[in-house]
């Protein structure tokens, strides 16, 4: 065969592979396009699945629906049981022991004269004042911590409690007012301080850290004013004012219980009503406004309500430290729920103040300490732990 024949055969026949054949690998399976959800179950699930531990209660017609957090309800029931135990121990023990059945008989108006005087005049008003003031401080702390979005945003840290104390001191040392005037001065002092802090912290809205920093500065100025008022007063008035500034439940009667209960009956429903909007604002102002919440209007209303309950509690007991700081955080950890947790914070504040007052009465008997000393001791340790935790997170 000639060379030309070989060339023509090479041009007309397919050329064989000259490289070594490779082992065939199975083709990769076709990759399905990624769905929005990670799995089929998640793809068919609703966008916002209901949280475990919550249920919806509906009216018979279905027009009214209320979302109920079962865990938060259980926490409130447990705290209510703690309050019952603390109340029973407070009413039955002391220098004059009274059995439980005799206390119950006395509460229904069937006790003897001695039991009636001790229970209804001395012990019961003190216990109710502790419960109401503690609940008010817990609610005030929850409102301010939600507004500032900071666990340190407490009325006694920001300065509102100090402002209420300044108003009360002016009535005690300068105007020589009575119990009613002192309570009015405390409320006015707290409201004026809150408005000053809010206006000074406003710059295209109110920032949480700016609110806290301005409040700390105003509190320092008011502390100096309080010290000046004490140095210029006579020794008797100065001693009475110093005891009041410590925060005490000694000698509290029905004249403190009635106005505190009335104010709490008005302000607590407002706080619960504002709690929903505050929960939305914790997601951010843009999200809250997209859901129909006015950010600045809600914050201003929350500040006024928080100042109101804090000033009422301060007027009844004096400035008691750290209850407003610790109660909302402890309630949040127990309920594991978002938002200010108004009701749980109220129960927690009442339990903290009532238990602290019981400890102040019984641990150092026969000497009784002001309850502010006990809450300051426990609250100082809590504040140190909170600052350490915030520092570890890089926020302090």
C-alpha positions as semicolon CSV with decimal commas, in nm:
position;residue;x (nm);y (nm);z (nm)
1;X;0,000;0,000;0,000
2;X;0,137;0,336;-0,103
3;X;0,196;0,626;0,117
4;X;-0,088;0,819;-0,045
5;X;-0,328;0,533;0,032
6;X;-0,234;0,545;0,399
7;X;-0,291;0,920;0,403
8;X;-0,631;0,887;0,239
9;X;-0,730;0,615;0,487
10;X;-0,625;0,837;0,777
11;X;-0,839;1,121;0,646
12;X;-1,151;0,910;0,588
13;X;-1,148;0,698;0,909
14;X;-1,189;0,836;1,269
15;X;-0,864;0,885;1,454
16;X;-0,819;0,666;1,759
17;X;-0,731;0,810;2,103
18;X;-0,359;0,818;2,155
19;X;-0,376;0,885;2,527
20;X;-0,426;0,625;2,792
21;X;-0,799;0,585;2,868
22;X;-0,906;0,708;3,212
23;X;-1,140;0,529;3,442
24;X;-1,487;0,667;3,404
25;X;-1,631;0,834;3,711
26;X;-2,004;0,840;3,769
27;X;-2,152;1,176;3,689
28;X;-2,226;1,396;3,991
29;X;-2,592;1,401;4,077
30;X;-2,769;1,711;3,969
31;X;-2,772;1,958;4,259
32;X;-3,118;2,080;4,332
33;X;-3,165;2,450;4,361
34;X;-3,158;2,559;4,724
35;X;-3,496;2,638;4,865
36;X;-3,545;2,930;5,097
37;X;-3,580;2,698;5,394
38;X;-3,319;2,441;5,488
39;X;-3,548;2,141;5,458
40;X;-3,886;2,046;5,328
41;X;-4,042;2,072;5,672
42;X;-3,907;2,422;5,720
43;X;-4,021;2,520;5,372
44;X;-4,379;2,422;5,454
45;X;-4,366;2,577;5,802
46;X;-4,519;2,919;5,867
47;X;-4,289;3,221;5,851
48;X;-4,310;3,286;6,226
49;X;-4,374;2,959;6,408
50;X;-4,547;2,986;6,744
51;X;-4,312;2,975;7,035
52;X;-4,323;2,668;7,256
53;X;-4,482;2,750;7,591
54;X;-4,732;3,002;7,453
55;X;-5,100;2,969;7,386
56;X;-5,371;3,193;7,248
57;X;-5,692;3,248;7,444
58;X;-5,987;3,356;7,230
59;X;-6,327;3,488;7,321
60;X;-6,632;3,282;7,218
61;X;-6,690;3,503;6,914
62;X;-6,322;3,505;6,825
63;X;-6,303;3,884;6,821
64;X;-6,064;3,905;7,118
65;X;-5,745;3,698;7,130
66;X;-5,481;3,713;7,401
67;X;-5,135;3,557;7,371
68;X;-5,045;3,394;7,703
69;X;-4,691;3,289;7,794
70;X;-4,732;2,975;8,003
71;X;-4,383;2,991;8,151
72;X;-4,427;3,353;8,255
73;X;-4,759;3,264;8,418
74;X;-4,596;2,981;8,611
75;X;-4,319;3,216;8,726
76;X;-4,577;3,468;8,848
77;X;-4,765;3,193;9,035
78;X;-4,441;3,076;9,199
79;X;-4,352;3,431;9,302
80;X;-4,705;3,477;9,440
81;X;-4,653;3,169;9,656
82;X;-4,325;3,318;9,778
83;X;-4,512;3,635;9,870
84;X;-4,767;3,432;10,065
85;X;-4,492;3,255;10,260
86;X;-4,308;3,580;10,333
87;X;-4,635;3,745;10,436
88;X;-4,728;3,464;10,674
89;X;-4,384;3,470;10,838
90;X;-4,392;3,851;10,865
91;X;-4,736;3,855;11,028
92;X;-4,680;3,567;11,270
93;X;-4,322;3,612;11,393
94;X;-4,152;3,886;11,589
95;X;-4,124;3,992;11,952
96;X;-4,485;3,886;11,997
97;X;-4,560;3,553;11,827
98;X;-4,910;3,507;11,688
99;X;-5,031;3,172;11,550
100;X;-5,146;3,156;11,190
101;X;-5,507;3,083;11,278
102;X;-5,516;3,381;11,512
103;X;-5,376;3,601;11,234
104;X;-5,647;3,480;10,995
105;X;-5,911;3,540;11,263
106;X;-5,774;3,889;11,321
107;X;-5,777;3,973;10,951
108;X;-6,150;3,891;10,945
109;X;-6,211;4,113;11,249
110;X;-6,250;3,838;11,508
111;X;-5,921;3,870;11,696
112;X;-5,867;4,010;12,043
113;X;-5,749;4,365;12,105
114;X;-5,377;4,282;12,132
115;X;-5,368;4,074;11,815
116;X;-5,572;4,336;11,628
117;X;-5,334;4,614;11,724
118;X;-5,020;4,418;11,633
119;X;-5,150;4,273;11,306
120;X;-5,369;4,548;11,163
121;X;-5,182;4,851;11,297
122;X;-4,816;4,747;11,298
123;X;-4,739;4,445;11,081
124;X;-4,997;4,442;10,800
125;X;-4,946;4,804;10,683
126;X;-4,570;4,751;10,681
127;X;-4,606;4,432;10,476
128;X;-4,846;4,589;10,228
129;X;-4,623;4,893;10,188
130;X;-4,330;4,662;10,112
131;X;-4,532;4,467;9,855
132;X;-4,670;4,775;9,681
133;X;-4,345;4,971;9,682
134;X;-4,147;4,669;9,564
135;X;-4,393;4,608;9,281
136;X;-4,372;4,976;9,182
137;X;-3,992;4,968;9,179
138;X;-3,990;4,648;8,973
139;X;-4,225;4,803;8,716
140;X;-4,022;5,126;8,703
141;X;-3,699;4,936;8,653
142;X;-3,851;4,725;8,375
143;X;-3,975;5,035;8,192
144;X;-3,641;5,217;8,207
145;X;-3,433;4,914;8,114
146;X;-3,656;4,858;7,812
147;X;-3,636;5,223;7,706
148;X;-3,258;5,237;7,744
149;X;-3,207;4,877;7,617
150;X;-2,950;4,836;7,890
151;X;-2,964;4,632;8,214
152;X;-2,802;4,927;8,394
153;X;-3,089;5,157;8,296
154;X;-3,242;5,162;8,642
155;X;-3,411;5,469;8,798
156;X;-3,169;5,466;9,092
157;X;-2,871;5,458;8,851
158;X;-3,006;5,713;8,604
159;X;-3,094;5,958;8,881
160;X;-3,473;5,962;8,895
161;X;-3,477;5,822;9,248
162;X;-3,224;6,086;9,352
163;X;-3,446;6,356;9,204
164;X;-3,743;6,226;9,400
165;X;-3,527;6,232;9,715
166;X;-3,429;6,593;9,642
167;X;-3,794;6,696;9,619
168;X;-3,871;6,519;9,944
169;X;-3,570;6,677;10,120
170;X;-3,682;7,024;10,018
171;X;-4,018;6,955;10,182
172;X;-3,858;6,808;10,496
173;X;-3,574;7,055;10,554
174;X;-3,685;7,377;10,387
175;X;-4,064;7,385;10,384
176;X;-4,120;7,169;10,695
177;X;-4,398;6,978;10,522
178;X;-4,593;6,684;10,653
179;X;-4,629;6,333;10,512
180;X;-4,856;6,440;10,227
181;X;-4,631;6,728;10,126
182;X;-4,324;6,502;10,139
183;X;-4,493;6,252;9,905
184;X;-4,594;6,531;9,668
185;X;-4,242;6,673;9,671
186;X;-4,095;6,333;9,592
187;X;-4,327;6,284;9,295
188;X;-4,259;6,633;9,159
189;X;-3,884;6,593;9,207
190;X;-3,882;6,266;9,017
191;X;-4,091;6,402;8,730
192;X;-3,882;6,719;8,691
193;X;-3,560;6,515;8,696
194;X;-3,696;6,274;8,437
195;X;-3,796;6,554;8,202
196;X;-3,455;6,719;8,240
197;X;-3,269;6,395;8,168
198;X;-3,494;6,311;7,874
199;X;-3,459;6,652;7,710
200;X;-3,082;6,665;7,761
201;X;-3,043;6,313;7,619
202;X;-3,251;6,387;7,309
203;X;-3,057;6,430;6,988
204;X;-3,246;6,298;6,687
205;X;-3,414;6,062;6,929
206;X;-3,310;5,922;7,264
207;X;-3,018;5,680;7,277
208;X;-2,997;5,432;7,563
209;X;-2,635;5,498;7,653
210;X;-2,680;5,874;7,621
211;X;-2,980;5,855;7,854
212;X;-2,777;5,663;8,111
213;X;-2,476;5,894;8,092
214;X;-2,686;6,209;8,123
215;X;-2,878;6,053;8,410
216;X;-2,560;5,963;8,596
217;X;-2,439;6,322;8,562
218;X;-2,771;6,467;8,684
219;X;-2,770;6,218;8,974
220;X;-2,424;6,335;9,081
221;X;-2,540;6,697;9,082
222;X;-2,851;6,612;9,282
223;X;-2,647;6,413;9,533
224;X;-2,440;6,726;9,593
225;X;-2,756;6,930;9,639
226;X;-2,890;6,675;9,888
227;X;-2,565;6,684;10,085
228;X;-2,578;7,064;10,093
229;X;-2,936;7,060;10,224
230;X;-2,834;6,820;10,501
231;X;-2,539;7,036;10,608
232;X;-2,757;7,348;10,633
233;X;-3,037;7,185;10,837
234;X;-3,055;7,162;11,214
235;X;-2,946;6,841;11,378
236;X;-3,296;6,704;11,444
237;X;-3,423;6,756;11,091
238;X;-3,095;6,630;10,945
239;X;-3,118;6,306;11,142
240;X;-3,479;6,250;11,032
241;X;-3,385;6,322;10,670
242;X;-3,083;6,089;10,687
243;X;-3,303;5,804;10,809
244;X;-3,551;5,874;10,531
245;X;-3,272;5,880;10,271
246;X;-3,160;5,532;10,379
247;X;-3,495;5,383;10,283
248;X;-3,696;5,230;10,562
249;X;-4,030;5,064;10,629
250;X;-4,025;5,130;11,002
251;X;-4,344;5,295;11,124
252;X;-4,524;5,271;10,791
253;X;-4,902;5,277;10,827
254;X;-5,219;5,292;10,627
255;X;-5,147;5,652;10,528
256;X;-4,869;5,514;10,304
257;X;-5,061;5,207;10,185
258;X;-5,368;5,384;10,044
259;X;-5,202;5,639;9,810
260;X;-4,945;5,386;9,693
261;X;-5,216;5,130;9,611
262;X;-5,425;5,394;9,432
263;X;-5,131;5,514;9,221
264;X;-5,029;5,160;9,134
265;X;-5,387;5,072;9,035
266;X;-5,376;5,358;8,782
267;X;-5,018;5,328;8,655
268;X;-4,977;4,948;8,640
269;X;-5,239;4,897;8,363
270;X;-5,073;5,176;8,165
271;X;-4,736;5,004;8,203
272;X;-4,882;4,671;8,086
273;X;-5,043;4,845;7,789
274;X;-4,712;5,010;7,693
275;X;-4,526;4,680;7,731
276;X;-4,635;4,558;7,387
277;X;-4,501;4,866;7,210
278;X;-4,179;4,856;7,411
279;X;-4,129;4,493;7,310
280;X;-4,151;4,595;6,943
281;X;-3,913;4,887;6,992
282;X;-3,653;4,651;7,138
283;X;-3,624;4,510;6,785
284;X;-3,517;4,855;6,663
285;X;-3,689;5,183;6,586
286;X;-3,727;5,103;6,217
287;X;-3,896;4,771;6,286
288;X;-4,118;4,927;6,551
289;X;-4,226;5,209;6,322
290;X;-4,293;4,961;6,044
291;X;-4,528;4,783;6,285
292;X;-4,708;5,108;6,361
293;X;-4,535;5,210;6,685
294;X;-4,433;5,572;6,739
295;X;-4,087;5,542;6,892
296;X;-4,048;5,879;7,065
297;X;-4,407;5,897;7,183
298;X;-4,385;5,548;7,333
299;X;-4,053;5,625;7,504
300;X;-4,185;5,948;7,653
301;X;-4,498;5,775;7,783
302;X;-4,287;5,491;7,926
303;X;-4,054;5,738;8,100
304;X;-4,348;5,925;8,256
305;X;-4,513;5,604;8,377
306;X;-4,182;5,469;8,507
307;X;-4,108;5,793;8,690
308;X;-4,458;5,793;8,836
309;X;-4,433;5,446;8,991
310;X;-4,076;5,509;9,109
311;X;-4,166;5,841;9,270
312;X;-4,468;5,689;9,443
313;X;-4,254;5,411;9,588
314;X;-3,988;5,661;9,695
315;X;-4,249;5,879;9,864
316;X;-4,376;5,582;10,065
317;X;-4,046;5,426;10,174
318;X;-3,762;5,661;10,083
319;X;-3,505;5,583;9,814
320;X;-3,449;5,206;9,830
321;X;-3,156;5,102;9,616
322;X;-3,113;4,819;9,365
323;X;-3,465;4,669;9,373
324;X;-3,549;4,843;9,046
325;X;-3,214;4,732;8,904
326;X;-3,228;4,364;8,996
327;X;-3,598;4,274;8,977
328;X;-3,647;4,307;8,598
329;X;-3,330;4,114;8,516
330;X;-3,415;3,831;8,755
331;X;-3,769;3,816;8,614
332;X;-3,636;3,806;8,257
333;X;-3,404;3,518;8,341
334;X;-3,686;3,320;8,498
335;X;-3,944;3,381;8,226
336;X;-3,696;3,371;7,935
337;X;-3,929;3,609;7,754
338;X;-3,859;3,918;7,549
339;X;-3,989;4,263;7,631
340;X;-4,009;4,444;7,964
341;X;-4,199;4,162;8,149
342;X;-4,406;4,412;8,349
343;X;-4,614;4,169;8,555
344;X;-4,328;3,932;8,637
345;X;-4,106;4,229;8,732
346;X;-4,377;4,358;8,965
347;X;-4,400;4,022;9,143
348;X;-4,022;3,995;9,161
349;X;-3,983;4,347;9,302
350;X;-4,249;4,282;9,565
351;X;-4,082;3,954;9,665
352;X;-3,736;4,113;9,686
353;X;-3,844;4,407;9,902
354;X;-4,069;4,202;10,132
355;X;-3,802;3,935;10,182
356;X;-3,533;4,200;10,241
357;X;-3,748;4,374;10,500
358;X;-3,815;4,045;10,676
359;X;-3,442;3,972;10,682
360;X;-3,367;4,323;10,812
361;X;-3,612;4,266;11,098
362;X;-3,517;3,914;11,197
363;X;-3,148;3,858;11,121
364;X;-3,020;4,119;11,366
365;X;-3,300;4,103;11,626
366;X;-3,368;4,276;11,857
367;X;-3,204;4,553;11,650
368;X;-3,382;4,630;11,323
369;X;-3,195;4,760;11,021
370;X;-3,349;4,988;10,758
371;X;-3,448;4,784;10,457
372;X;-3,235;5,008;10,236
373;X;-2,924;4,877;10,409
374;X;-3,018;4,517;10,326
375;X;-3,108;4,589;9,964
376;X;-2,790;4,793;9,924
377;X;-2,580;4,501;10,050
378;X;-2,741;4,246;9,821
379;X;-2,777;4,487;9,530
380;X;-2,413;4,591;9,545
381;X;-2,306;4,232;9,494
382;X;-2,555;4,196;9,210
383;X;-2,430;4,517;9,045
384;X;-2,069;4,396;9,064
385;X;-2,169;4,068;8,899
386;X;-2,370;4,251;8,632
387;X;-2,083;4,487;8,547
388;X;-1,843;4,194;8,524
389;X;-2,079;4,010;8,288
390;X;-2,127;4,319;8,070
391;X;-1,750;4,374;8,061
392;X;-1,697;4,017;7,941
393;X;-1,948;4,079;7,663
394;X;-1,759;4,392;7,566
395;X;-2,047;4,626;7,647
396;X;-1,906;4,790;7,960
